[in-house]
Amino acid sequence: MGYFLGNAYVSIKMKRIALALLLAGALVLMPAAAAQAVTVYAASSLTNVLQDLDDSAKYSFGGSNTLQAQIERGAPADVFASASPREAQALYKERRCTKPVTFATNKLVLAVRKGSNIDSVYDLRSGGRRLSIGNPNVPIGSYTRKLLTRMHLSSILKNNTVSNEANVSQVVAKVGLGSADAGFVYYTDAKASASRIKPVALPRWAQPPVPYQACVVRRSGGDGPGASAYIKKLRSTKGRQALHRYGFGLKPLSTAKRKR
């Protein structure tokens, strides 16, 4: 009797040890699993499409110039996706990221609140309006000034009360809330806020090129393979479909890719 009781005691003890080992293993693996999430620093205008494409990644959205500065100061980004080539190319020249690739394009529109009597950008020449634009260092602000220069409308920045914003999301918010009568934003942002904002088309001939570029950030402890996989997904058929659905233009596929 004692023999069997002894065996039962040993068996129960072994099961408890095994269970303890399993729990310990699970605790060790939990941080590793969490570390697998790729950290993406991306332009504000990419907020909706990127979260839709991959909700498992960690995101930090903002003005491309601000994100560039953060990465230069050592921010833990694995992927950088900017709304213009300037920021990504600067990081590449500093050897802080791999060679940037273009994955999408965009265009500018004049955003006004629904019901507004502003039907054309030329309406802003009369002055007296509240106008919201990106500051000169953020892509949307730089593109806005280039467009106005081409249209010989730079004077509207003096004839109207102008607020300079840190990113395009802030411009959209000001127009949507009525804090500004009009603002220059990307078509994709106006499309995403269609319930509050009416886009006023701008001439195609005046539009500056708006290419979006992405690269893998080079840093100690970074997830290079995960970042490469993320960018590959962004440029895949699924990624292109998502970008198109949200209103982005697509860079034409190379001949080699079409044949695959």
Phi, psi and omega in degrees: 000315179297327181297312181294320178297323178296316179297318180297320180296317179297317181298315180297320180296318180295320179296320179295321178296316180298318180295320179297320179294320179297316179296320178297318178297321180295320180294325178292321184284334183302311178298324180297319180294320180295326182291346182285345180290123180285138179261120185246124173258118187220154178301145182306325183292351179262001187309304186292314186292320181290321178293330177286319182292319183209098182273004179270346181280160174263131185242147170225112183253146179178190175293138184302322180293323178293317179295321177301313180298321179295319179295320178297333178270005175100016179301144186282054178273144173256324180234139173239125178235112185250158182273003174207160180289338188305311185288315180294320180293326178296317178294324179295316179295332178274002181062031178263353177206166178287173181299123182294148177238142178278131182236349181197169175225171180209179175214164183262148172223162172266122181263130175226158177291149177300136182092356180292150176269009175275112183249352182208152177298334180291342176296339183283350181293335181289341177080182178079008180262165172260116186243132179246129179220165176286151178292163187300336184272344180268145184311313183298326179289319178295315179297320180300314181293324177295317180297315181294324177297316179297328182268002183057042182238019181301337182296338181293342178283349177254330183279345182239161176280116187250133172247134180259126184251158183282340178200169185293330179299325179290325177296313179301317181297317181296318179291315182298325181272355180086008178284344176225146178282332181200160178201153179265121183223174174282152178304320183297326179288322177294321179296319181290337181247033185299338181288338183242337189241141175251124178277134175253119185296146176245148184305137180298323183293339181267350184290127172282153175299137180233077178271138176262135180233148180230151177209163177270123181284133178265114179205157178294128180083004181285161179260078180301310179299319179294322179293319178297319179295323180295313180294324177298319178294322180298326183263001181284176177302317179298317180295317180294324178295319179295316179299316179297320181297327181270003173099005179282151171277158184242138175291131180304139176292145177290161179301321181298320181290324182296329184282344182286000000 
